[in-house]
């Protein structure tokens, strides 16, 4: 059964209704009609907690805008416009995702120049910025100029955790229509996984432990290594019996994050380097080859810098996921200690949470939880991962 472009937007019926209506208004504009004022606008801001599907909703909306089906409800999911937009190959849909820790002003200026062009093959020129909260100040200013004076038939789709000034500047936010996404319910996530072919029991378990993060649920349901990493992280709280365990667990956490970064980027890094060396004349013997090789050194140095930044981000994202799992465990311990009937974040570790609650005071559990949150903050401030992790684990061990 074809669910159209909205099928992957899990557990967000209100947002889908608004975006579907906007895509219909956009189709009317292309056809020369005059939809109701405000039905369609040039800038949108998708907000919501991690895993709520901000970028998924933005891509689905982009596909609906490019839909060339002849019916009155754009977003069929099968026409060339929908298919290429969802696949990331549409000529008039550009997706900006920071490979490093931020989006630079140079990247944004180049994007703004492209966005000023009219659509080449599609109905709209669509720009998706998946992590608008990572814009540098200069990049945000460059984007603001484009959003203030939007080109005809260009739509900006920004994604950020919230519309708070720390995530998106007030001036940019004021020019966007905001789509607020909620944390999807476990039942909705499980249903989506089953539709993708995951066994019902595995889908239900992954949905119950993912913390409302659809992508995480999908990885846990389909990747045995992801399940193993989660298991190793959740063994840490009760494994910290002696001071020496601090360093053992720190090695496990940091090494796992470094391994994730290497696995995710190794093949891509090599391919990028080989492509650049070939473009710069590597292996050539003709006239001018020596000069071209010398000129390539600077370009290769810039490439290595970008790759290092990408690896750093991948490592920190992996570590952050481990910290989120740890924080959720200590929250479960507090719930168990209080006797509340709240749904646990890690129902499969309920026995460990009860055991910890019987051994620790609520005050010591809170100190442990604060240590995890402080470690996340330290990593955001560029503290070296091993130092931040060892400091956190020292508090977790002592209580």
C-alpha angles and dihedrals in degrees: 000000000000112000094184123227092315096063094095094049094096123204097350106112095151094052092046091052092053094045093045090053090048092051089052089052089048091053088051091053091051089050091053097258130134112234122192114291111270094016089113128021137178100241131045132180118205112200133178144115121294111289095020090115105254096153092038090056091046092052091047090051090048089052092049090051090054095043113129097187114133098230125095096252112071119210104067092156093217108070120092091256094054095039097051094042092054092044092052095242102103111123093221100045115081122185120200115198118166110240090191131034097292146012110253128222090243092058092048095048090052090049093049090053091053093045090058091068123093118252112279101202106350136067097252139021102237125192118190118192105190097190106031089162088069095062113122116231091259092048091050091052091050091050092047092061091055094045092048092053103027118193116239114273094010121124126191117206113191125188124200138149091251144345091251114131089246088063103032127013116251093239094054092043092052090060096050134080107232124227109191115203123199130213105276117242118251091242091056092049093048091050091051092050092049089052087056090055102265114145112258095242093050091044092052093048094047091048091051096053103035096084092234092304108136095195091049091050090052092050093047091049095049107026120068091192091057089054091049092051091051091049092051091050094050091051090063101080094060094034094064097093100132134031090249089062088067093071094041092054092043090055090050094050098044095041091050091052091048090049091051090052092049094047094047097047110024098089093041093049092052093047092050092050094048092048092051094046090051092048089051093053102260111177093017123137103190131106115299094018093122092053091048091051091052090050090050093063093073093048091048090050090054090048092051089050092053092046092051090051090050091051091050091053093047091050093049093047090053092048091047091055089053090050092050089054091049093048090050090052093053089048088055089051090055090048091051092048093051095046091232119158095228117139110259121238091223106033091170089061095047093119091054090050092052091047092052092046090056092050103040132058117238088245093057091047090053090050089053092048091050090050090057092049091047089053090055089052092048091053090051087054090054097253109162108268097233093051093048093046095047091050090051094047091050089061092043090054096045098038 
